[in-house]
């Protein structure tokens, strides 16, 4: 009876014989699209189940105080799931995917396929002020990465399939397939070629069909534009663009600072208590911060801000437009704090939904100020939609995704000009202050982020351990000339010798064959000259863990050396030669661009 391993081997052999690499990628992109779409369905349904069970019944039938308890309970459940069931850290969705592409050759661990499914619905369903888009992308990306490994695909194909899964996840959630494809290209820095476009299209199409099969024609933001854009409103959209750009800076700054504060807390239990209680207090006093917030967004788009703000704890008069403006602006300020506290406490989610939430509120707020002060009479619903695009462009550094997402959600391109204007200006303002998006901030600071700069991308993907050479014969600083000749020069086929400390193996210098050649045949010097007398400092030293490939290339360029020593914590490891480095670069470039 054939074993599973034999059947698997036969499938691989059959595939190599009868299906080309390109055709197989197409097939897998459809499969990945379906699986990512199905993952989105599971995440969304589980979240809605928890929200309906808790918020719909317990809060309505019992007491408003449950708004304080729910987030703490949810985050505690997530903590125990991660500790005792998953037993691995469940990182934020899109940053963990970017890290896998940049530093793990597109390889994601198996637990990442189900980690977000087990934790994100509980985080959001119990009131965590984050979104489901990041976890959905991470789930799809992990599935695609492991499918690629199952069929022994190379790094380039794995990365492409991760991009396909990301596009599929967003396509399934928003039913916006074009914006989803652009998102994968912008955020994951995929090359827009025929080879990548077709798999992205197939995955996005497969996911949206899956989503429509389960959800029908329901969309997160059901809206059709009724107010037309007029050229006279451009100055007011410039005001909105500036406001969303500044809000994007505020979002990134506050989010980053709160995360750094939580990083200083060693105990996960303490982080849970601090973040959980802080979030519970915020949601108790500001209930619209509960969960993703799409219901609030829909109320604003529909022109019902009173419905969105009806649970304000001070019972303020919502017929006064200035009261509404102040409450909306307060929500903009506190949403990012609530999201950061959710993450800091150990919750699992994404920042896509909070970004849309803040953008819609800010857009509505700006339009109300313009209308109330008598500057003009602008469409509040249009400003609400364009504000979402502005903040998304600024926070996520994805202006094209922002433009096409809102255009697709509204079923047309009537707002294309204000969308382009607002998204572009907001993006430029935010990028001037913060070069990297919230997704890419940590990797970008380390220089480990894959970007559309092909040279930088190839260097980032290269593995330093693959170019280190170890066939250099070392000498010790106290070795005399005779020992160096007999134990090093005679045995080595290289013209450079590392000088290391015998006690701790630390590099103290180097000796070139040219330094030895004038004296190596003079036997009268054999016992009087030592390695420490003729060694020299290397022109540069490569430090593992500190130097990136871009730094190594720069050191070779500035020093003019052909070989540079490599150390780790001061200890000698080997050498990197310029010729081997350039060969590895060329091979990686061919692999990435093929």
C-alpha positions as MATLAB code, in Angstrom:
seq = 'XXXXXXXXXXXXXXXXXXXXXXXXXXXXXXXXXXXXXXXXXXXXXXXXXXXXXXXXXXXXXXXXXXXXXXXXXXXXXXXXXXXXXXXXXXXXXXXXXXXXXXXXXXXXXXXXXXXXXXXXXXXXXXXXXXXXXXXXXXXXXXXXXXXXXXXXXXXXXXXXXXXXXXXXXXXXXXXXXXXXXXXXXXXXXXXXXXXXXXXXXXXXXXXXXXXXXXXXXXXXXXXXXXXXXXXXXXXXXXXXXXXXXXXXXXXXXXXXXXXXXXXXXXXXXXXXXXXXXXXXXXXXXXXXXXXXXXXXXXXXXXXXXXXXXXXXXXXXXXXXXXXXXXXXXXXXXXXXXXXXXXXXXXXXXXXXXXXXXXXXXXXXXXXXXXXXXXXXXXXXXXXXXXXXXXXXXXXXXXXXXXXXXXXXXXXXXXXXXXXXXXXXXXXXXXXXXXXXXXXXXXXXXXXXXXXXXXXXXXXXXXXXXXXXXXXXXXXXXXXXXXXXXXXXXXXXXXXXXXXXXXXXXXXXXXXXXXXXXXXXXXXXXXXXXXXXXXXXXXXXXXXXXXXXXXXXXXXXXXXXXXXXXXXXXXXXXXXXXXXXXXXXXXXXXXXXXX';
ca = [
       0.000    0.000    0.000;
       1.536    3.366   -1.055;
       2.495    5.708    1.761;
       1.604    9.402    1.900;
       5.234   10.266    1.192;
       5.253    8.146   -1.976;
       1.993    9.698   -3.213;
       3.408   13.158   -2.527;
       6.593   12.306   -4.450;
       4.585   11.020   -7.412;
       2.512   14.214   -7.478;
       5.701   16.310   -7.553;
       7.195   14.212  -10.352;
       3.966   14.415  -12.375;
       3.864   18.164  -11.884;
       7.462   18.640  -13.086;
       6.757   16.501  -16.160;
       3.453   17.913  -17.360;
       2.931   21.416  -15.887;
       5.248   24.341  -16.565;
       6.382   26.646  -13.756;
       4.224   29.506  -15.053;
       1.095   27.356  -15.329;
       1.675   25.955  -11.862;
       1.982   29.458  -10.375;
      -1.356   30.333  -12.004;
      -2.988   27.262  -10.467;
      -1.535   27.985   -7.033;
      -2.577   31.655   -7.197;
      -6.198   30.551   -7.699;
      -5.870   28.114   -4.784;
      -4.227   30.746   -2.566;
      -6.951   33.249   -3.503;
      -9.667   30.804   -2.484;
      -7.943   29.908    0.815;
      -7.268   33.561    1.689;
     -10.859   34.457    0.835;
     -12.126   31.602    2.984;
      -9.852   32.762    5.807;
     -11.412   36.239    5.539;
     -14.892   34.692    5.762;
     -13.978   32.748    8.914;
     -12.376   35.764   10.608;
     -15.287   38.069    9.788;
     -18.007   35.627   10.820;
     -16.317   34.737   14.110;
     -15.872   38.408   14.941;
     -19.502   39.233   14.133;
     -20.619   36.276   16.243;
     -18.759   37.588   19.304;
     -19.912   41.166   18.709;
     -23.563   40.139   18.335;
     -23.390   37.865   21.359;
     -21.766   40.435   23.636;
     -22.587   43.938   22.500;
     -26.045   43.162   21.148;
     -27.381   41.286   24.157;
     -25.314   41.849   27.289;
     -24.864   45.603   26.902;
     -28.433   46.234   25.817;
     -30.112   43.949   28.344;
     -27.822   44.398   31.335;
     -25.457   47.293   31.837;
     -23.251   49.773   30.025;
     -20.357   48.797   32.371;
     -19.715   45.739   30.213;
     -17.937   48.099   27.802;
     -15.205   48.288   30.435;
     -15.068   44.532   31.087;
     -15.257   43.127   27.563;
     -11.817   44.296   26.308;
     -10.089   43.030   29.463;
     -11.840   39.651   29.205;
     -11.068   39.354   25.482;
      -7.403   40.261   25.856;
      -7.056   37.810   28.745;
      -8.525   34.991   26.629;
      -6.107   35.901   23.813;
      -3.191   35.818   26.274;
      -4.056   32.270   27.399;
      -4.621   31.076   23.805;
      -1.202   32.370   22.748;
       0.535   30.977   25.839;
      -1.038   27.529   26.081;
      -2.428   26.671   22.631;
      -0.344   28.466   19.999;
       2.781   28.687   22.183;
       4.347   31.226   19.848;
       4.171   34.978   19.527;
       1.411   36.074   17.139;
       2.893   39.191   15.572;
       0.958   42.001   13.918;
      -0.231   40.828   10.514;
       1.423   42.885    7.797;
       4.701   43.717    9.641;
       5.248   40.001   10.297;
       4.659   39.286    6.601;
       7.111   42.020    5.559;
       9.678   40.531    7.950;
       9.190   37.060    6.444;
       9.811   38.446    2.942;
      12.837   40.541    3.941;
      14.636   38.269    6.383;
      13.167   34.755    6.143;
      13.119   34.318    2.347;
       9.329   34.283    2.327;
       9.122   31.384    4.800;
       6.377   31.694    7.423;
       5.874   29.228   10.243;
       2.899   26.855   10.202;
       1.281   28.217   13.351;
       0.870   31.565   11.552;
      -1.779   29.929    9.358;
      -4.171   29.659   12.288;
      -2.708   31.980   14.951;
      -4.615   35.069   13.810;
      -7.829   33.099   13.233;
      -7.810   31.982   16.885;
      -6.940   35.388   18.367;
      -8.043   38.291   16.120;
     -11.846   37.616   16.256;
     -11.685   37.493   20.056;
      -9.584   40.675   20.212;
     -11.943   42.651   17.950;
     -15.167   40.884   18.969;
     -14.571   41.731   22.623;
     -13.984   45.385   21.795;
     -10.302   45.635   20.842;
      -9.992   48.871   18.859;
      -8.218   47.329   15.858;
      -9.138   45.829   12.487;
      -9.233   42.407   10.841;
      -7.461   43.290    7.597;
      -3.918   42.710    8.920;
      -4.722   39.316   10.495;
      -6.519   38.261    7.307;
      -3.491   39.197    5.213;
      -1.156   37.378    7.645;
      -3.321   34.247    7.559;
      -3.427   34.193    3.761;
       0.292   34.948    3.507;
       1.199   32.113    5.892;
      -1.003   29.696    3.946;
       0.559   30.732    0.630;
       4.094   30.494    2.055;
       3.518   26.944    3.285;
       1.799   25.912    0.042;
       4.867   27.208   -1.812;
       7.171   25.224    0.482;
       5.050   22.121    0.006;
       5.736   22.238   -3.729;
       9.391   23.307   -3.377;
       8.989   26.702   -5.043;
      11.884   29.158   -4.946;
      12.057   32.408   -2.985;
      10.779   34.566   -5.849;
       7.698   32.388   -6.336;
       7.047   32.278   -2.583;
       7.152   36.065   -2.415;
       4.792   36.354   -5.382;
       2.304   33.952   -3.791;
       2.454   35.927   -0.526;
       1.571   39.009   -2.559;
      -1.273   37.061   -4.178;
      -2.607   36.062   -0.752;
      -2.430   39.662    0.456;
      -4.339   40.910   -2.570;
      -6.862   38.110   -2.122;
      -7.421   38.948    1.557;
      -8.226   42.598    0.849;
     -10.288   41.703   -2.201;
     -12.423   39.375   -0.077;
     -12.888   41.899    2.746;
     -13.688   45.037    0.735;
     -14.812   43.501   -2.574;
     -12.359   45.842   -4.263;
     -10.128   43.612   -6.433;
      -8.180   46.365   -8.228;
      -7.319   48.201   -5.002;
      -6.293   44.860   -3.486;
      -3.808   44.209   -6.304;
      -2.370   47.711   -5.964;
      -2.076   47.190   -2.194;
       0.060   44.074   -2.716;
       2.307   45.960   -5.137;
       2.645   49.086   -2.970;
       3.041   47.537    0.473;
       5.031   44.410   -0.440;
       7.044   46.100   -3.220;
       6.190   43.499   -5.859;
       7.317   44.201   -9.401;
       4.472   45.082  -11.727;
       5.195   42.743  -14.650;
       3.138   40.384  -16.782;
       4.605   37.501  -14.780;
       3.276   38.942  -11.507;
       0.096   40.621  -12.774;
      -1.686   37.476  -13.925;
      -1.278   35.558  -10.624;
      -2.387   38.660   -8.695;
      -5.477   38.988  -10.885;
      -6.345   35.294  -10.528;
      -5.908   35.354   -6.743;
      -7.937   38.545   -6.350;
     -10.699   37.191   -8.587;
     -10.766   33.837   -6.785;
     -11.040   35.583   -3.401;
     -13.843   37.959   -4.395;
     -15.868   35.062   -5.844;
     -15.360   33.172   -2.566;
     -16.433   36.221   -0.576;
     -19.531   36.782   -2.726;
     -20.485   33.136   -2.362;
     -20.603   33.467    1.433;
     -21.521   37.137    1.935;
     -23.498   37.860   -1.216;
     -23.388   41.470   -2.388;
     -23.004   42.916    1.131;
     -20.128   45.377    1.448;
     -18.484   46.978    4.467;
     -19.177   50.521    3.288;
     -22.387   50.518    1.216;
     -22.521   53.934   -0.442;
     -23.120   55.510   -3.831;
     -22.029   59.052   -4.634;
     -24.905   61.514   -5.076;
     -23.046   64.834   -4.668;
     -20.907   65.672   -7.685;
     -17.410   67.126   -7.423;
     -16.986   70.730   -8.512;
     -13.697   72.415   -9.357;
     -14.448   75.228   -6.924;
     -14.084   72.811   -3.990;
     -10.384   72.154   -4.671;
      -9.157   74.680   -2.033;
     -11.241   72.902    0.614;
      -9.868   69.506   -0.401;
      -6.396   71.032   -0.007;
      -7.364   71.908    3.577;
      -8.541   68.306    4.072;
      -5.302   66.960    2.565;
      -3.221   69.032    4.970;
      -5.377   67.932    7.910;
      -5.074   64.216    7.005;
      -1.322   64.585    6.465;
      -0.890   66.093    9.930;
      -3.231   63.466   11.417;
      -1.112   60.757    9.770;
       1.976   62.138   11.499;
       0.055   62.208   14.787;
      -1.098   58.593   14.262;
       2.404   57.302   13.538;
       4.022   59.264   16.372;
       1.504   58.275   19.056;
       1.364   54.644   17.926;
       5.161   54.346   17.914;
       5.623   55.988   21.308;
       2.997   53.844   23.021;
       4.515   50.691   21.520;
       7.936   51.703   22.846;
       6.458   52.243   26.316;
       4.971   48.739   26.281;
       8.262   47.294   25.029;
       9.854   48.490   28.278;
       7.418   46.361   30.318;
       9.031   42.918   30.602;
       6.059   40.961   31.949;
       3.282   40.073   29.454;
       0.845   39.952   32.382;
       1.717   43.541   33.320;
       1.297   44.602   29.688;
      -2.084   42.865   29.651;
      -3.226   44.648   32.814;
      -1.976   48.099   31.796;
      -3.262   47.893   28.229;
      -6.493   46.086   29.085;
      -7.526   48.451   31.867;
      -6.523   51.499   29.818;
      -8.548   50.278   26.839;
     -11.502   49.350   29.048;
     -11.586   52.844   30.557;
     -11.426   54.482   27.122;
     -14.236   52.365   25.674;
     -16.386   52.813   28.804;
     -16.289   56.590   28.364;
     -16.123   56.569   24.522;
     -18.166   53.573   23.254;
     -17.629   54.380   19.513;
     -14.041   53.181   20.004;
     -15.388   49.634   20.516;
     -14.206   47.214   17.791;
     -13.454   48.103   14.176;
     -15.837   51.054   13.955;
     -17.365   50.483   10.509;
     -20.843   51.125   11.909;
     -19.717   54.620   12.942;
     -18.235   55.212    9.487;
     -21.459   54.154    7.757;
     -23.511   56.471    9.968;
     -21.268   59.402    9.086;
     -21.413   58.649    5.358;
     -25.191   58.387    5.594;
     -25.343   61.776    7.341;
     -26.302   60.442   10.801;
     -23.529   61.637   13.162;
     -26.051   61.729   16.031;
     -26.515   57.975   15.701;
     -22.744   57.430   15.738;
     -22.271   59.616   18.839;
     -25.428   58.797   20.779;
     -23.588   57.001   23.607;
     -21.404   59.930   24.696;
     -20.969   59.680   28.453;
     -21.740   63.352   29.184;
     -25.070   63.194   27.312;
     -24.172   66.326   25.373;
     -26.649   68.005   23.048;
     -26.038   66.460   19.619;
     -28.253   68.993   17.864;
     -25.471   71.538   18.374;
     -23.114   71.113   15.410;
     -20.072   72.391   17.361;
     -20.649   69.723   20.010;
     -20.690   67.127   17.218;
     -17.460   68.557   15.751;
     -15.695   68.448   19.129;
     -16.816   64.854   19.760;
     -15.718   63.760   16.283;
     -12.326   65.386   16.745;
     -12.018   63.708   20.155;
     -12.616   60.327   18.523;
      -9.852   61.088   16.005;
      -7.432   61.804   18.844;
      -8.335   58.788   20.984;
      -8.747   56.080   18.320;
      -5.016   55.625   17.781;
      -4.469   55.513   21.556;
      -7.118   52.782   21.863;
      -5.522   50.830   18.991;
      -2.015   51.124   20.464;
      -3.276   50.006   23.887;
      -4.933   46.976   22.254;
      -1.656   45.959   20.636;
       0.382   46.753   23.726;
      -1.841   44.514   25.857;
      -1.197   41.578   23.509;
      -4.221   41.869   21.238;
      -4.026   40.699   17.636;
      -5.359   42.899   14.849;
      -4.461   45.459   12.216;
      -4.355   49.239   11.765;
      -6.172   49.342    8.425;
      -9.631   49.774   10.007;
      -8.493   52.353   12.615;
      -6.972   54.367    9.775;
     -10.246   54.349    7.837;
     -12.132   55.194   11.035;
      -9.967   58.227   11.832;
      -9.951   59.413    8.228;
     -13.723   59.308    7.931;
     -14.170   61.217   11.208;
     -11.616   63.840   10.254;
     -13.122   64.306    6.792;
     -16.588   64.726    8.275;
     -15.235   67.091   10.920;
     -13.472   69.311    8.334;
     -16.578   69.470    6.130;
     -18.770   70.460    9.087;
     -16.355   73.253   10.040;
     -16.327   74.551    6.445;
     -20.133   74.466    6.216;
     -20.785   75.869    9.697;
     -18.379   78.790    9.335;
     -19.971   79.704    6.003;
     -16.786   79.298    3.955;
     -18.648   77.131    1.463;
     -21.244   74.403    1.185;
     -19.361   71.123    0.652;
     -20.594   67.530    0.617;
     -20.072   65.984    4.048;
     -20.359   62.443    2.701;
     -17.747   63.094    0.005;
     -15.350   64.641    2.512;
     -15.897   61.667    4.810;
     -14.882   59.283    2.014;
     -11.945   61.352    0.790;
     -10.712   61.770    4.373;
     -10.431   57.987    4.624;
      -8.208   57.955    1.549;
      -6.079   60.809    2.882;
      -5.304   59.151    6.196;
      -4.733   55.760    4.590;
      -2.244   57.297    2.160;
      -0.407   59.079    4.980;
      -0.316   56.317    7.589;
       0.152   53.285    5.344;
       2.220   55.090    2.669;
      -0.085   53.569    0.064;
      -1.651   56.465   -1.888;
      -2.678   54.419   -4.924;
      -4.382   51.810   -2.751;
      -6.246   54.599   -0.942;
      -7.425   56.190   -4.188;
      -8.647   52.997   -5.851;
     -10.160   51.508   -2.676;
     -12.499   54.452   -2.126;
     -13.236   54.669   -5.847;
     -14.212   50.986   -5.961;
     -16.188   51.123   -2.721;
     -18.259   54.025   -4.016;
     -18.905   52.315   -7.321;
     -17.412   54.983   -9.541;
     -14.697   57.533  -10.235;
     -16.649   60.733   -9.597;
     -14.317   61.579   -6.689;
     -11.134   60.607   -8.510;
      -9.708   64.154   -8.653;
     -10.192   64.981   -4.937;
      -9.026   61.469   -4.037;
      -5.808   61.909   -6.021;
      -5.228   65.390   -4.673;
      -5.851   64.531   -1.023;
      -4.024   61.183   -1.044;
      -0.937   62.613   -2.773;
      -0.547   65.667   -0.536;
      -1.263   63.711    2.646;
       1.286   61.067    1.635;
       3.985   63.664    0.872;
       3.433   65.487    4.190;
       3.527   62.254    6.216;
       6.522   60.807    4.356;
       8.515   64.002    4.859;
       8.321   63.486    8.643;
       8.198   59.670    8.767;
      10.103   58.001    5.884;
       8.513   54.621    6.657;
       4.928   53.571    7.177;
       3.677   52.113   10.457;
       3.867   48.690    8.781;
       7.495   49.073    7.771;
       8.842   51.344   10.511;
      10.877   48.795   12.456;
      12.326   47.046    9.396;
      12.956   50.342    7.632;
      15.034   51.695   10.513;
      17.206   48.579   10.368;
      17.535   48.793    6.576;
      15.889   45.369    6.242;
      12.847   46.479    4.272;
      12.219   45.312    0.712;
      11.484   48.361   -1.466;
      10.931   49.109   -5.139;
      14.605   50.124   -5.308;
      15.825   46.963   -7.066;
      19.459   47.312   -5.985;
      18.492   47.758   -2.318;
      15.929   44.943   -2.541;
      18.491   42.464   -3.910;
      21.036   43.397   -1.234;
      18.380   43.010    1.486;
      17.494   39.516    0.264;
      21.109   38.332    0.199;
      22.312   36.109    3.047;
      25.645   37.223    4.537;
      26.455   33.685    5.741;
      26.515   32.434    2.151;
      29.390   34.732    1.144;
      31.683   34.227    4.136;
      34.839   32.236    3.280;
      36.666   30.197    5.904;
      39.719   28.892    4.018;
      42.052   31.558    5.406;
      44.779   30.195    7.678;
      44.926   32.223   10.906;
      48.058   33.113   12.841;
      48.429   34.135   16.484;
      49.874   37.465   17.544;
      52.754   35.782   19.454;
      53.821   33.493   16.556;
      57.364   34.010   15.326;
      58.297   34.299   11.658;
      59.389   30.650   11.389;
      56.032   29.387   12.698;
      54.154   31.702   10.370;
      56.081   30.435    7.333;
      55.763   26.755    8.209;
      52.202   26.711    9.645;
      50.503   29.388    7.570;
      52.290   30.441    4.370;
      53.130   26.888    3.285;
      49.621   25.575    3.995;
      47.570   28.474    2.642;
      46.552   29.247   -0.925;
      45.418   32.759    0.058;
      47.536   35.891    0.277;
      46.086   37.239    3.516;
      46.267   35.909    7.085;
      44.029   36.947    9.994;
      45.878   37.576   13.259;
      43.820   36.433   16.232;
      44.202   36.344   19.993;
      44.819   32.744   21.083;
      42.874   33.174   24.352;
      39.597   34.646   23.115;
      39.780   34.175   19.319;
      39.329   37.910   18.758;
      40.711   39.521   15.617;
      43.687   41.777   16.334;
      44.845   42.504   12.781;
      45.822   41.048    9.395;
      49.079   40.152    7.629;
      49.409   40.299    3.852;
      51.676   37.948    1.934;
      53.369   41.075    0.564;
      54.350   41.933    4.157;
      56.024   38.538    4.591;
      57.636   38.123    1.195;
      60.707   40.402    1.790;
      61.641   38.641    5.060;
      60.249   35.120    4.860;
      63.473   33.587    3.448;
      65.817   35.324    5.889;
      66.292   32.625    8.545;
      68.206   35.001   10.827;
      64.894   36.767   11.487;
      62.882   33.628   12.208;
      63.057   33.947   16.002;
      63.174   37.740   16.300;
      60.122   38.896   14.323;
      56.621   38.126   15.528;
      53.195   38.414   13.976;
      52.323   41.428   16.152;
      55.351   43.275   14.687;
      54.221   43.132   11.063;
      50.453   42.933   11.338;
      48.317   45.872   10.262;
      44.785   47.021   10.882;
      42.335   45.899    8.200;
      40.948   48.780    6.084;
      37.443   47.853    7.253;
      35.860   45.165    9.436;
      32.481   43.556    8.722;
      30.456   42.999   11.881;
      27.761   40.306   11.833;
      24.546   41.494   13.420;
      25.407   45.145   12.833;
      26.388   45.522    9.181;
      23.751   45.019    6.497;
      24.555   44.067    2.914;
      24.293   47.710    1.899;
      26.897   48.568    4.573;
      29.186   45.777    3.360;
      28.997   47.022   -0.237;
      29.782   50.553    0.976;
      32.802   49.327    2.980;
      34.249   47.555   -0.054;
      33.701   50.651   -2.178;
      35.265   53.089    0.284;
      38.214   50.885    1.300;
      39.089   49.579   -2.168;
      39.874   46.194   -0.555;
      39.309   42.811   -2.208;
      38.975   40.905    1.065;
      37.564   42.119    4.375;
      37.543   40.208    7.691;
      34.250   39.261    9.369;
      33.784   39.274   13.141;
      30.930   38.500   15.485;
      31.142   40.127   18.936;
      34.811   40.792   18.144;
      35.610   37.135   17.416;
      37.050   36.177   14.035;
      34.619   34.352   11.717;
      36.156   34.499    8.238;
      36.525   36.801    5.229;
      34.266   38.127    2.503;
      35.811   38.669   -0.898;
      34.554   41.295   -3.318;
      34.450   38.773   -6.171;
      32.273   36.316   -4.247;
      30.015   39.135   -3.044;
      29.455   40.423   -6.587;
      28.825   36.891   -7.867;
      26.239   36.321   -5.137;
      24.650   39.687   -5.970;
      24.430   38.780   -9.656;
      22.873   35.376   -8.899;
      20.318   36.914   -6.527;
      19.467   39.597   -9.099;
      18.808   36.912  -11.724;
      16.681   34.975   -9.221;
      14.632   38.024   -8.218;
      14.036   39.322  -11.745;
      13.443   35.987  -13.499;
];
